[in-house]
């Protein structure tokens, strides 16, 4: 495996290409020989060429090949592959230089495209992830880079999938590992954080003072309302008590007046009856007393009263 990798890099460098450090090529790992009867492991795809042209892809299990004519050219792993994206520098929208590294998770979906669509799939995806990350960071300011890491990761994944679709590779997710800022920017960020914390403390303290003053004012207001309601209820009770006593006095006075009026009417009726008896010569109460005492010869008003059934009964009772 190492000999093939070194030979390939040396050939590219000799052809005028610049030798660059790349991710390890998993498909170039010790290609199996054609032994006519082959057993392909699970989650692997073996690309077979016949006389230099693509022939078929061996599925996991038992497979048969023709010696000499068939050759296993590529071995692709269908498992999820984790690639460490090396640290790189990027400039944010507010001209702050950042050092960012990340981790890329991808999977080969089409072994044919991954074998013939691009020469080095992992290296191509790594370079695409780095360039996409630089372009996406250039659209965001420093504060948004820290706040919108999830949206930044999603944007990088979408950009990689659009380009790697022709390579038979699908990027599952991309995660930013570390973000390093220059020391001066870091100090200014710390000062900003401290100022923000002091501001929040001042605001919270002022809000607490305001809430305390509001609570005190509300308490005084409620106390005044309750005191006024108590005074109002007391006045109402006093007025109701005075009205009840007034009604009692008035009722008593009216009752006395009715009694006095009844007595006056009774007296007037007695006086009227006495006047009628005196006019007709009937004995009054005094004459009746004389009759009971035996002085029947006394005259009432200069005239002798005429005998009456009542007078005869009294005379009968007065006789010895």
C-alpha positions in Angstrom: 0.0 0.0 0.0 2.8 2.5 0.9 4.7 1.6 -2.2 1.7 2.3 -4.5 1.0 5.6 -2.7 4.6 6.8 -2.9 4.8 5.8 -6.6 1.7 7.6 -7.5 2.8 10.8 -5.8 6.2 10.6 -7.4 4.7 10.2 -10.8 2.5 13.2 -10.3 5.4 15.3 -9.1 7.5 14.3 -12.1 4.8 15.3 -14.4 5.1 18.9 -13.1 2.4 18.6 -10.5 3.1 20.0 -7.0 3.4 17.3 -4.3 0.8 18.1 -1.7 -0.1 16.4 1.5 -3.3 14.5 1.2 -5.6 12.4 3.3 -4.9 8.6 3.4 -6.4 6.9 0.4 -8.5 4.0 1.7 -9.4 2.7 -1.7 -5.7 2.2 -2.6 -5.1 -0.2 0.3 -3.6 -3.5 -0.8 -5.7 -4.5 -3.8 -6.6 -8.2 -3.7 -5.3 -10.5 -6.4 -7.5 -12.3 -8.9 -7.7 -15.8 -7.5 -10.7 -16.9 -9.5 -12.8 -17.4 -6.4 -13.1 -14.3 -4.2 -15.0 -13.5 -1.0 -15.9 -9.8 -0.7 -16.4 -8.5 2.9 -19.5 -6.7 4.0 -19.7 -3.0 3.4 -17.1 -3.0 0.7 -17.3 -2.6 -3.1 -14.7 -4.1 -5.4 -14.5 -2.4 -8.8 -13.4 -4.9 -11.5 -11.9 -4.0 -14.9 -11.8 -6.5 -17.8 -9.0 -5.8 -20.2 -8.6 -2.3 -18.9 -12.3 -1.3 -19.0 -14.9 -1.2 -16.3 -16.6 -4.5 -16.0 -18.7 -4.8 -12.8 -18.8 -4.2 -9.1 -18.5 -7.2 -6.9 -21.1 -7.5 -4.1 -20.4 -8.9 -0.7 -20.1 -12.7 -0.7 -18.9 -15.3 -3.1 -17.7 -14.0 -6.6 -15.9 -15.6 -9.5 -13.4 -13.9 -11.9 -11.6 -14.9 -15.1 -7.9 -15.0 -14.5 -5.6 -12.6 -16.5 -8.6 -10.8 -18.1 -10.2 -9.5 -14.9 -8.5 -7.2 -12.5 -9.6 -5.6 -9.2 -8.9 -2.0 -9.8 -10.5 -0.2 -6.8 -11.7 -1.1 -3.4 -14.3 1.3 -1.9 -15.5 1.2 1.7 -19.2 1.9 2.1 -18.9 2.7 5.7 -19.1 6.2 7.1 -15.7 7.9 6.8 -14.4 10.5 9.2 -11.9 13.0 7.8 -10.1 15.5 9.9 -10.1 18.9 8.1 -6.8 20.6 8.9 -6.6 24.0 10.5 -6.9 27.0 8.1 -7.1 30.7 8.3 -10.3 32.6 7.2 -11.3 36.3 7.3 -14.7 37.2 8.6 -17.0 39.9 7.3 -15.6 42.4 9.8 -12.0 41.7 8.7 -11.0 39.5 11.7 -8.6 36.6 10.9 -9.7 33.3 12.3 -8.0 29.9 12.6 -10.6 27.2 12.2 -10.5 23.4 11.9 -13.2 20.8 11.6 -14.3 17.3 11.2 -16.1 15.9 8.0 -18.3 12.9 7.9 -19.0 11.4 4.5 -20.1 8.2 2.9 -19.6 6.7 -0.6 -22.9 6.2 -2.2 -21.8 5.2 -5.8 -18.6 3.2 -6.0 -18.4 3.7 -9.8 -18.4 7.5 -9.6 -16.1 7.5 -6.6 -13.6 5.5 -8.6 -13.8 7.2 -12.0 -15.4 10.5 -11.2 -12.5 12.0 -9.3 -8.9 10.9 -8.8 -8.7 11.3 -5.0 -12.2 11.6 -3.5 -11.2 12.3 0.1 -8.6 14.9 -0.8 -11.2 16.6 -3.2 -13.8 16.6 -0.5 -11.4 18.0 2.1 -10.3 20.8 -0.2 -13.9 21.6 -1.0 -14.8 21.7 2.7 -12.0 24.2 3.3 -12.9 26.5 0.5 -16.6 26.4 1.3 -15.8 27.2 4.9 -13.7 30.2 3.9 -16.5 31.5 1.7 -19.2 31.0 4.3 -17.1 32.7 7.0 -16.6 35.7 4.8 -20.4 36.3 4.9 -20.6 36.4 8.7 -19.2 38.8 11.3 -17.2 37.5 14.3 -20.2 37.6 16.7 -22.4 35.6 14.3 -19.7 33.0 13.8 -19.9 32.0 17.4 -23.7 32.3 17.6 -24.5 30.6 14.2 -22.2 27.6 14.2 -25.1 25.2 13.4 -26.3 27.2 10.5 -22.6 27.5 9.3 -22.2 23.7 9.5 -25.4 23.2 7.5 -24.4 25.7 4.8 -21.0 23.9 4.4 -22.7 20.5 4.1 -25.2 21.8 1.5 -22.4 23.3 -0.6 -20.3 20.1 -0.4 -23.2 17.9 -1.4 -24.0 20.0 -4.5 -20.4 19.6 -5.8 -19.7 16.0 -4.6 -22.9 14.6 -6.2 -20.9 13.8 -9.4 -18.3 12.0 -7.3 -20.7 9.6 -5.8 -20.0 10.9 -2.3 -22.5 12.3 0.2 -21.5 14.6 3.1 -23.5 13.6 6.1 -22.4 16.4 8.5 -19.6 18.9 9.2 -18.6 20.0 12.6 -16.3 22.9 13.5 -13.9 21.8 16.2 -12.1 24.9 17.3 -12.1 28.6 16.5 -9.0 30.6 17.3 -9.0 34.4 17.3 -6.0 36.7 17.6 -4.9 37.6 21.2 -5.9 41.3 20.9 -9.3 40.4 19.5 -9.7 37.9 22.4 -8.8 40.6 24.9 -11.3 43.0 23.4 -14.0 40.2 23.4 -13.3 39.6 27.1 -13.6 43.3 27.8 -16.8 43.4 25.9 -18.2 40.5 27.8 -17.2 42.1 31.1 -18.9 45.4 30.1 -22.0 43.5 29.0 -22.1 41.7 32.4 -21.7 45.0 34.3 -24.4 46.5 32.1 -26.7 43.5 32.9 -26.0 43.8 36.6 -26.8 47.6 36.5 -30.0 47.0 34.6 -31.0 44.2 37.0 -30.3 46.4 40.0 -32.3 49.3 38.5 -35.1 46.9 37.7 -35.1 45.6 41.3 -35.1 49.2 42.6 -38.0 50.0 40.3 -40.0 46.9 41.3 -39.4 47.7 45.0 -40.6 51.2 44.6 -43.6 50.0 42.6 -44.4 47.5 45.3 -44.1 50.1 48.1 -46.4 52.5 46.1 -48.9 49.7 45.5 -48.9 48.8 49.2 -49.5 52.5 50.2 -52.2 52.8 47.6 -54.0 49.6 48.8 -53.6 50.8 52.4 -55.2 54.2 51.6 -58.0 52.5 49.6 -58.7 50.1 52.5 -58.6 53.0 55.0 -61.0 55.0 52.9 -63.3 52.0 52.5 -63.2 51.5 56.3 -64.1 55.1 56.9 -66.9 54.9 54.3 -68.3 51.8 55.9 -68.1 53.4 59.4 -70.0 56.5 58.1 -72.6 54.3 56.5 -73.1 52.3 59.7 -73.4 55.5 61.8 -75.9 56.9 59.3 -77.9 53.7 59.4 -77.8 53.6 63.2 -78.9 57.3 63.3 -81.7 56.6 60.9 -82.9 53.6 62.9 -82.9 55.7 66.1 -84.6 58.5 64.3 -87.3 56.2 63.0 -87.7 54.7 66.5 -88.1 58.2 68.0 -90.5 59.3 65.3 -92.5 56.1 65.7 -92.7 56.6 69.4 -93.8 60.2 68.9 -96.4 59.2 66.4 -97.6 56.5 68.7 -97.9 59.0 71.6 -99.7 61.5 69.3 -102.1 58.8 68.3 -102.7 57.9 71.9 -103.2 61.5 72.9 -105.5 62.0 69.9 -107.5 58.9 71.0 -107.7 60.2 74.6 -108.9 63.6 73.3 -111.5 61.9 71.1 -112.6 59.8 74.1 -112.8 62.9 76.3 -114.7 64.8 73.7 -117.1 61.9 73.3 -117.6 61.8 77.1 -118.0 65.6 77.2 -120.5 65.4 74.4 -122.5 62.7 76.1 -122.4 64.6 79.5 -123.7 67.7 77.7 -126.6 65.8 76.2 -127.6 64.2 79.5 -127.5 67.6 81.2 -129.6 69.1 78.5 -132.3 66.4 78.8 -132.3 66.3 82.6 -130.6 62.9 83.0 -128.6 62.5 86.2 -124.9 62.7 85.8 -122.2 60.9 87.6 -122.3 63.2 90.7 -126.1 62.9 91.0 -125.8 59.1 90.8 -123.3 59.2 93.6 -125.8 61.2 95.7 -128.5 58.7 94.9 -126.2 55.9 96.1 -125.6 57.8 99.3 -129.4 58.3 99.9 -129.6 62.0 99.0 -132.2 61.5 96.3 -133.8 64.8 97.1 -130.8 66.7 95.6 -131.7 68.6 92.5 -129.4 68.5 89.4 -129.2 71.9 87.9 -132.4 73.2 89.9 -134.6 70.5 88.5 -135.6 67.1 89.8 -134.7 64.4 87.6 -137.3 62.2 86.1 -137.2 58.6 87.2 -135.3 56.3 85.0 -134.9 52.6 85.0 -131.3 53.1 86.0 -132.3 55.5 88.7 -135.0 53.3 90.2 -132.5 50.4 90.3 -130.0 52.6 92.2 -132.7 53.8 94.6 -133.8 50.2 95.2 -130.2 49.2 95.9 -129.7 52.3 98.3 -132.9 51.5 100.4 -132.3 49.8 103.8 
